[in-house]
Amino acid sequence: MENKNTEKGKVCVTGGNGYVGSWLVMRLLQHGYYVNTTVRSNTELGFLKDLSSSAERLRIFEADLNHPDTFRAAISGCIGVFLVAHQMPTDTTTTTTNSGETSTTSTLAILQACLDSKTVKRAVYTSSAVAAIFSTKISTTIDEDSWSDLDLVHKSPPPVAAYAAAKTLTEKAALEFGEKHGLEVVTLLPTYIHGPFIGPRCPASVYTLVSMLLGNADSYKYLAGSVDVVHVDDVASAQIFLFESGVAKGRYICSAVGTTIDELHQLLCSRYPNYQIAPPDCSMGRTYEISSQKLLEAGFKYKYGLEEMYDGAIESCKKLGLF
């Protein structure tokens, strides 16, 4: 991986022990940044401490989204903040209302800490494509003008509905906060994130995308419609790109490949012939197209296709004994 030794200042990544957060921390260190990252208490941290340059340029802080003032120490003195941490619904009783309120409250408090720091120049909030795809916009193409409608969100299974509602409400609130208070807030909306991982557990999105290889129909049923995927390294690169860009503003969808579960099945059968892969029985075809043209027009370039995503994911899963 490319190593850039130029020191670029100090930034903060919330949720540095997660899939995207840990990969972003790794990339920022490689780009020459000093990095403060926040993690929950009782979190396994060995894989972060093993990152190159971590001893010299990485500081790890404990913080809790239920107590957002705990993020202030990590944000102090930073020139930028990447808001990646998100409190996932813990069970099917979590409602779209309380999930959205919790996420919005904690995010706005973190953005207030950015404002109070007097040093943060830009905040990059990691939203999700689920904040756009449940749109009532009369079009088959989802773009940055598309916002998920909560009435449509509520019709999804409880965990999906709670997550989508939280991301939609929080992203809107974050952008409104930036406009109101003069803080540069940019949001990134990745689709399914795939590829290798450096943490000790298989991320949920990766597990869903490899679930056909595992024969887990309960997981791959979520791939029945449009399947839009992006490599975790492209997500981290896009976050850094938007932070460093002089013209970045507003929302940016981040999706490299659009496909279907049937096309995924064909790819997996041809690329990994040693696996017994049952044909999916939940195909619906593509129900929409999702566009990341705004990100591309800003000058960003995707590096990875589906083959690289699956190769990296399977290699990481093998290390955990999933294959």
N, C-alpha and C positions, 0 to 999 in steps of 0.2 A: 504494500500500500504506500501511496505517496506520503512523504514526510516533509512538511514545511516548517523550518526552524525559526522563522521570523515571529517574534513575540507581538501579539496583536492586542493585548489588553486582557481584562478579566470579564468573564461572562458567567451567568448562572443557568444551570439546567435543573428544572424541577423533575423529580421522578427519575433520577439517574440510574436506578436499579431495574427499570423496566426495559422492555424490548427496544423501543425507539430511543428512550433516554440514554441507555448504556451505549448504544451504537453512536449516538450524537456526541456523547462525552468523549468517546474514543476518537472520533473524527476531529472534534475541536482541539483536542490535545495535539493531534497530528498537524493541524493547521497553525499551531503556534500560540494558541490561547491559553491563558490561565483559566481554570474552570473550578467554580464552586458548584457542587451538586447536592440536591436534597434527597434523602431517602427516609422511609418509615423506620421506626425503631424495630429492633430485632430482625434486621435484614441481613442476609448474607452478602458480604462486601468483598470477598477475596478476589472475585473476577474483575472488579473495578480497580482494586489496589495493584493488580498485576498488569494493568495497562501501561504501555510505554510512556514514560515521562510523568506518570502519576505521582511518584514520590516528590517530584519538584514542583509540579504545576496543578495538582488536583487536591481540593479540600472537600471533605464529605461532611454534610450537616444533617442532623436529624430534624425532620419537620413533619407536621401532620396537617392535612387539608381541613380537618375539623377545627384546627386552631391555627388559622392562617398567619397570625403574627409570628409564628415560629419560623417563617420564611425570611423574615427581615434581615437576620444576621447573614444569611447566604447571599442576599441581594446587595447588601451594603458595599459600595465601591465598585460595582459592576457597570460596564458600559452597555450591556445587553442582557436580556433574560429570555430564555426559551421555556415556555410554559408547556410541559409535556405531561406532568403528573395528572392523573384522572382517577377519581374514586369509582371503581367499577361496582355495579349492583351486586350485592352479596347473595341475594336469593330472589325468588319469583314474587315476593311480596313488595319489593321496592317499586314505588310508583313513579310515573313520569314527573309528577309534581315535586315530590321531595328530592328526587335525584337531581332535577334541574335546579332547585333552590340551593341545594348543598354545593353543587358545582359552580353555580354563578356567584354565590357569596364568597367562596374561597378564592375564585379567580379575580374578582374585583378587589378583594383585599390585597392580593399579591400585586395587582397592577397599581394599587394605591401605594404600596411599598416601593414600587419602581419609581413612581412620581416623587415620593418623599425623599428618595435617595439623592436626587439632584444630579446623578451621574449616568443613569440609564438613558440611552439614546433611542433604543427601539426594543419592543417586546414582540416575540414571535409566538403566537398561540397555536398549538397543534389541535386543530379541530378534527373533523372527519367528514368523509363524503356522505355519511348518513345525515349530516346537517343540510344536504342539498337534494338527495335522491327521492325523498318523499314529497316532491313538489307538485303543486297543482298547476304549474306553468304549462300552457298549451304548447308543448313541444316534446319531441322524443329525445332531444339533446339536453343534458344537464350541464349547466355552466355556472359561473360565479353569480349570475343573477337569480339562480334557483335557490330557494330556501324551503326546507322541509316544513310541511304543514302539520301541526300537532294533531289535528283530527285524523290524518292519515297515519301518523306515527303510532297513535293509540291502538290501531288495528293490528299491530305487529305483536309477536310473542313478548311477554313482560320484560325479559332482560334486554331484548333489542329495543323495545319501545323506551325503556328507561334511559338507555345509553344514547339513543338518537335524540330524545327530548333534551337531555342534559347538554349534549354537544351543540344543538341548535340554539337553545336559550343562552348558553354561556358564550358562544361565539358572537351572537348579536350584542350581548351586553359588553363584551370586551371591545368590540369595534366602536360601540357608542361611547364607552368610557374614554377611549383614545381621542375621539372627535371632541368630546366635551372638555377634556382637560389638556389637550395639546400634547399628548403622548403618542409617539408613533407605534401603532399596533397593527401588525400584519398577521393574517391567519392562513394556515396551510391545511388543506382538506385532502388527506390521502385516502385512497381506496383500500382494499385488502393489502396489508403489508406482509411481504413474503421474503424468504431468503434465509441466510444463516443467522445465528444468534450467539451471543457471548455469555448470556446469563445461564443460571443453573436449571431453568425450566423451559419447556417448549411453549412459546407464546400462543395465545388462543387463535390468532389469525393463521399462523403457520400450521397449527394442528388441524384447523378446518380444511386448509388447502391440501394437506397430505392425507386427509382422512379416507380418500378412496384407496390409497395404498394400504391403509390399515383395515379397510373393510368396515369403517364406522359410518353407517348410513345416517345415524342421528346427527352427525356433524356435517356430512357433505350435503344434506338436504338444504342447507343454507346457501348452496351454490346453484340453486335451481334456475334462477333467472340470469340477469346480466352479471357476469363475473369480471370485475375490473381490479387489476393487480399492479402493485409497484414494489420494487426491491427496497429493502430497508436502507441500503446504502444510498439509493437515490432520494429517499425521504430525508435522510440526514443532510445530504448535499443540498437539497432544496431549502431546508431550513437555514443552513449557513448562507446559501445564495441570497435568500430574501433578507437575511440580517445585514449582509454586506452591501446589497444593492442600493444605489442612491435613489432609485425611482420606484422601489416596491411600495405598493399601497393597496390596502383592502384585502380581498380574499384571493386565494390561488388554489385551484384544484390540482392534485398531484396523482396522476394515474398514467402508467406506461403502456399497459396492454389491456384490451377489452376482448373477452372471449366468452365461451359457454361451458357448461359442465360436460357436454358431449365432446367438444374440442379438447378439453382438458383430459378426458378419458383417452382419446386417441393419442395425445402427446405422451401420456404416462405409459400406455401400452407399448408404444414404439421405442421410447427412450429407456424404459426400465423393464425389459422383457422377463426378468427373473422374478418379478412380483406377480402374484395372482390378483388381478384387478377386475372386480365384478362390474359389469355395465351399470351405470346409474339408472334409477327408475323414477327420477324426479325432474326430468328436463322440462323447461318451459321456453327455452330459447331466450334471446336477448329481449328485454322489456324496455330498454332505453340505451342511449349512447351517452357517454360521459366525456366531456372535453376539458383538456388541460392546455388549451391553446394559449390562454393568457400567460401561463408560466413559460411556455415555449417562446412566445413572442418577446418576453422579457430577457431572453437569452439563455435560459436553462436548457440543458440537454440530458436526456436519460441515457444511462450507460448499459442497462441490463434488460434482457428479455426473459421470457418464461423459463427457458431452459436453464439459464444461470440461477434464476430464483430457486427452482426445484433442486438443482444440483447442490446448492449451498444449504438449503433447508434439510435435505436428506442427510447430508454429511453431518450437520449439527445434531439431527435427531438420532443418528447412529451412535454418536458419542454418549447419548443419554440412555441408549439401549432400547429405543422405541422400534427400531428395525433390527 
